[in-house]
Amino acid sequence: MRHRKKGKKIGRTASHRKRTLQSLSNALIENKRITTTVTKAKALRPFVEPLITRAKEDTQHNRREVFRHLQSNDAIEELFGDVSERVGDRPGGYTRIIKLGQRSGDGAELALIELVDYNDVPPTDTGQGGSGGTRRGSGKGRRTPTDQGQAEEEEAQQEVSSDDAADEEASAGAEQDEDEPVDSEESNT
């Protein structure tokens, strides 16, 4: 039984797991978002969030405690400099995990883990709650109201352009008929 066993083993020994989480943390702090598997992202979150919390208060003791986990001076400078300024008033929840689907090679579930305050585009929320779809469909065919407006505009433009093309063809055909003189003698023979 696995009762009260906290954390994910991610298929590694303790030392290998420690170094994997260390390198993932360094990459996340330096790049602000990384793509990895869902399991590694879920294991990374409880590893890196306490480090970010410590970075809010810039003391020598906190720097040494964080360095004990990260072992990278560049990551420490970034964390205590830029990252701590951005997350200064946030009480927790510094990371977001977004599932991306399956990897084509081995079918592993991929996820994007990012620092919340560095997201350029905030997630769109309709405010309706729930999935909003049926249990039967996957929801790929649904459109948002902005998509419907854009689709209607595109259809209107296509109709106008097709009407213009039809008018041009009709006028071209009329001009061609006017250019050719009709001989009554040729038509009788």
ROVEX-442997 format. One record per residue (C-alpha): residue number from 0; residue in one letter; chain; x, y, z. Coordinates in Angstrom, 1 decimal, decimal comma, always signed. Last residue first. Example, Ala and Ser with C-alpha at 12.3 -4.5 7.8 and 13.67 -1.06 7.14 Angstrom:
% ROVEX-442997
{1 "s" "A" {+13,7 -1,1 +7,1}}
{0 "a" "A" {+12,3 -4,5 +7,8}}
% end
This chain:
% ROVEX-442997
{188 "t" "A" {-25,8 +30,1 -94,6}}
{187 "n" "A" {-28,3 +32,6 -93,0}}
{186 "s" "A" {-26,0 +33,5 -90,1}}
{185 "e" "A" {-23,2 +34,4 -92,4}}
{184 "e" "A" {-25,3 +36,7 -94,5}}
{183 "s" "A" {-26,7 +38,5 -91,5}}
{182 "d" "A" {-23,3 +39,4 -90,3}}
{181 "v" "A" {-22,9 +39,9 -86,6}}
{180 "p" "A" {-20,1 +42,2 -85,6}}
{179 "e" "A" {-18,0 +40,9 -82,8}}
{178 "d" "A" {-16,9 +43,6 -80,3}}
{177 "e" "A" {-20,4 +43,8 -78,7}}
{176 "d" "A" {-20,4 +40,1 -77,9}}
{175 "q" "A" {-17,0 +40,3 -76,2}}
{174 "e" "A" {-18,1 +43,3 -74,2}}
{173 "a" "A" {-21,1 +41,3 -72,9}}
{172 "g" "A" {-19,0 +38,3 -71,9}}
{171 "a" "A" {-16,6 +40,6 -70,0}}
{170 "s" "A" {-19,5 +42,2 -68,3}}
{169 "a" "A" {-20,9 +38,8 -67,2}}
{168 "e" "A" {-17,4 +37,6 -66,1}}
{167 "e" "A" {-16,9 +40,8 -64,1}}
{166 "d" "A" {-20,3 +40,6 -62,5}}
{165 "a" "A" {-19,6 +37,0 -61,5}}
{164 "a" "A" {-16,3 +37,9 -60,0}}
{163 "d" "A" {-17,9 +40,8 -58,0}}
{162 "d" "A" {-20,6 +38,4 -56,7}}
{161 "s" "A" {-17,9 +35,9 -55,7}}
{160 "s" "A" {-15,9 +38,7 -53,9}}
{159 "v" "A" {-19,0 +39,9 -52,1}}
{158 "e" "A" {-20,0 +36,3 -51,1}}
{157 "q" "A" {-16,4 +35,7 -49,9}}
{156 "q" "A" {-16,4 +38,9 -47,8}}
{155 "a" "A" {-19,7 +38,0 -46,2}}
{154 "e" "A" {-18,4 +34,5 -45,4}}
{153 "e" "A" {-15,3 +36,0 -43,8}}
{152 "e" "A" {-17,3 +38,4 -41,7}}
{151 "e" "A" {-19,6 +35,6 -40,5}}
{150 "a" "A" {-16,6 +33,5 -39,5}}
{149 "q" "A" {-15,1 +36,4 -37,6}}
{148 "g" "A" {-18,3 +37,0 -35,7}}
{147 "q" "A" {-18,6 +33,3 -35,0}}
{146 "d" "A" {-15,0 +33,1 -33,7}}
{145 "t" "A" {-15,7 +36,1 -31,4}}
{144 "p" "A" {-18,8 +34,3 -30,0}}
{143 "t" "A" {-16,8 +31,1 -29,3}}
{142 "r" "A" {-17,1 +28,3 -31,7}}
{141 "r" "A" {-17,8 +24,6 -30,9}}
{140 "g" "A" {-16,6 +21,9 -33,3}}
{139 "k" "A" {-13,9 +20,5 -31,1}}
{138 "g" "A" {-16,2 +20,0 -28,1}}
{137 "s" "A" {-15,4 +16,4 -27,6}}
{136 "g" "A" {-19,0 +15,4 -28,0}}
{135 "r" "A" {-21,1 +13,0 -26,0}}
{134 "r" "A" {-21,1 +14,4 -22,5}}
{133 "t" "A" {-22,4 +17,7 -23,9}}
{132 "g" "A" {-20,7 +21,0 -23,8}}
{131 "g" "A" {-20,5 +23,9 -21,4}}
{130 "s" "A" {-17,4 +22,4 -19,6}}
{129 "g" "A" {-18,3 +23,7 -16,2}}
{128 "g" "A" {-18,5 +27,4 -15,3}}
{127 "q" "A" {-20,1 +30,1 -17,4}}
{126 "g" "A" {-17,4 +32,7 -16,8}}
{125 "t" "A" {-16,2 +32,5 -20,4}}
{124 "d" "A" {-12,6 +32,3 -19,2}}
{123 "t" "A" {-9,8 +33,1 -21,5}}
{122 "p" "A" {-6,3 +32,4 -20,1}}
{121 "p" "A" {-4,1 +35,5 -19,8}}
{120 "v" "A" {-1,8 +36,1 -22,8}}
{119 "d" "A" {+1,7 +37,3 -21,8}}
{118 "n" "A" {+2,1 +34,8 -18,9}}
{117 "y" "A" {+5,0 +35,9 -16,8}}
{116 "d" "A" {+3,1 +36,3 -13,5}}
{115 "v" "A" {+1,9 +32,7 -13,6}}
{114 "l" "A" {+5,3 +31,0 -13,9}}
{113 "e" "A" {+4,9 +28,3 -16,4}}
{112 "i" "A" {+4,4 +24,5 -16,7}}
{111 "l" "A" {+3,4 +23,3 -20,1}}
{110 "a" "A" {+2,3 +19,7 -20,1}}
{109 "l" "A" {+2,8 +16,5 -22,2}}
{108 "e" "A" {+1,1 +13,2 -21,7}}
{107 "a" "A" {+3,4 +10,4 -23,0}}
{106 "g" "A" {+2,4 +8,8 -26,3}}
{105 "d" "A" {+5,9 +7,5 -27,1}}
{104 "g" "A" {+6,9 +9,4 -30,2}}
{103 "s" "A" {+3,9 +11,6 -30,9}}
{102 "r" "A" {+3,8 +13,2 -27,4}}
{101 "q" "A" {+0,2 +13,3 -26,1}}
{100 "g" "A" {-1,9 +16,3 -25,2}}
{99 "l" "A" {-0,9 +19,8 -24,1}}
{98 "k" "A" {-1,9 +19,9 -20,4}}
{97 "i" "A" {-1,5 +23,3 -18,8}}
{96 "i" "A" {+0,2 +23,5 -15,5}}
{95 "r" "A" {+0,4 +26,9 -13,8}}
{94 "t" "A" {+3,0 +28,1 -11,3}}
{93 "y" "A" {+3,2 +30,8 -8,6}}
{92 "g" "A" {+0,3 +29,5 -6,5}}
{91 "g" "A" {+1,2 +31,5 -3,4}}
{90 "p" "A" {+0,4 +34,7 -1,5}}
{89 "r" "A" {+1,1 +37,0 -4,5}}
{88 "d" "A" {+2,3 +40,4 -3,5}}
{87 "g" "A" {+6,0 +40,0 -4,3}}
{86 "v" "A" {+5,5 +37,7 -7,3}}
{85 "r" "A" {+6,9 +40,1 -9,9}}
{84 "e" "A" {+9,7 +41,5 -7,8}}
{83 "s" "A" {+10,7 +38,0 -6,6}}
{82 "v" "A" {+11,0 +36,8 -10,2}}
{81 "d" "A" {+13,3 +39,7 -11,4}}
{80 "g" "A" {+15,9 +39,7 -8,7}}
{79 "f" "A" {+15,9 +36,9 -6,2}}
{78 "l" "A" {+15,0 +34,3 -8,8}}
{77 "e" "A" {+17,1 +35,6 -11,6}}
{76 "e" "A" {+20,2 +36,0 -9,3}}
{75 "i" "A" {+19,6 +32,5 -7,9}}
{74 "a" "A" {+19,1 +30,9 -11,3}}
{73 "d" "A" {+22,4 +32,4 -12,5}}
{72 "n" "A" {+24,2 +31,2 -9,4}}
{71 "s" "A" {+23,1 +27,6 -9,9}}
{70 "q" "A" {+23,1 +24,9 -7,3}}
{69 "l" "A" {+19,3 +24,9 -7,2}}
{68 "h" "A" {+18,4 +23,1 -3,9}}
{67 "r" "A" {+21,2 +24,3 -1,6}}
{66 "f" "A" {+21,2 +27,6 -3,5}}
{65 "v" "A" {+17,7 +28,2 -2,2}}
{64 "e" "A" {+18,9 +27,7 +1,4}}
{63 "r" "A" {+21,9 +29,9 +0,8}}
{62 "r" "A" {+19,9 +32,7 -0,7}}
{61 "n" "A" {+17,4 +32,5 +2,2}}
{60 "h" "A" {+20,2 +32,8 +4,8}}
{59 "q" "A" {+21,8 +35,7 +3,0}}
{58 "t" "A" {+18,5 +37,6 +3,0}}
{57 "d" "A" {+16,2 +38,6 +0,2}}
{56 "e" "A" {+12,7 +38,0 +1,4}}
{55 "k" "A" {+10,5 +37,1 -1,6}}
{54 "a" "A" {+13,0 +34,4 -2,6}}
{53 "r" "A" {+11,8 +32,1 +0,1}}
{52 "t" "A" {+8,4 +31,9 -1,5}}
{51 "i" "A" {+10,0 +31,2 -4,8}}
{50 "l" "A" {+11,9 +28,3 -3,3}}
{49 "p" "A" {+8,7 +27,0 -1,7}}
{48 "e" "A" {+7,1 +27,0 -5,2}}
{47 "v" "A" {+9,9 +25,0 -6,9}}
{46 "f" "A" {+9,7 +21,6 -5,3}}
{45 "p" "A" {+5,9 +21,4 -4,8}}
{44 "r" "A" {+5,4 +22,3 -8,5}}
{43 "l" "A" {+8,2 +20,1 -10,0}}
{42 "a" "A" {+6,5 +16,8 -9,2}}
{41 "k" "A" {+3,3 +17,8 -11,0}}
{40 "a" "A" {+5,4 +19,0 -14,0}}
{39 "k" "A" {+7,3 +15,8 -14,0}}
{38 "t" "A" {+4,1 +13,8 -14,0}}
{37 "v" "A" {+2,5 +15,9 -16,8}}
{36 "t" "A" {+5,5 +15,5 -19,0}}
{35 "t" "A" {+7,7 +18,5 -20,0}}
{34 "t" "A" {+7,3 +21,8 -21,7}}
{33 "i" "A" {+9,0 +24,8 -20,0}}
{32 "r" "A" {+7,9 +28,3 -19,0}}
{31 "k" "A" {+9,7 +31,2 -17,3}}
{30 "n" "A" {+12,9 +30,5 -19,2}}
{29 "e" "A" {+15,5 +31,1 -16,4}}
{28 "i" "A" {+13,3 +30,0 -13,5}}
{27 "l" "A" {+11,7 +27,1 -15,3}}
{26 "a" "A" {+15,1 +25,8 -16,6}}
{25 "n" "A" {+16,6 +26,0 -13,1}}
{24 "s" "A" {+13,7 +24,2 -11,7}}
{23 "l" "A" {+13,8 +21,5 -14,3}}
{22 "s" "A" {+17,5 +21,0 -13,6}}
{21 "q" "A" {+16,9 +20,7 -9,8}}
{20 "l" "A" {+13,9 +18,4 -10,3}}
{19 "t" "A" {+16,1 +16,1 -12,4}}
{18 "r" "A" {+19,0 +16,3 -9,9}}
{17 "k" "A" {+16,8 +15,3 -7,0}}
{16 "r" "A" {+15,1 +12,5 -8,9}}
{15 "h" "A" {+18,5 +11,1 -9,9}}
{14 "s" "A" {+19,6 +11,2 -6,2}}
{13 "a" "A" {+16,4 +9,6 -5,0}}
{12 "t" "A" {+16,4 +6,9 -7,7}}
{11 "r" "A" {+14,2 +7,5 -10,7}}
{10 "g" "A" {+10,9 +6,4 -12,2}}
{9 "i" "A" {+9,0 +9,7 -11,6}}
{8 "k" "A" {+9,0 +9,0 -7,8}}
{7 "k" "A" {+6,1 +11,3 -7,1}}
{6 "g" "A" {+5,6 +13,0 -3,8}}
{5 "k" "A" {+4,1 +12,0 -0,4}}
{4 "k" "A" {+3,7 +8,4 +0,8}}
{3 "r" "A" {+0,9 +8,6 +3,3}}
{2 "h" "A" {-0,6 +5,3 +2,2}}
{1 "r" "A" {+1,1 +3,5 -0,7}}
{0 "m" "A" {+0,0 +0,0 +0,0}}
% end
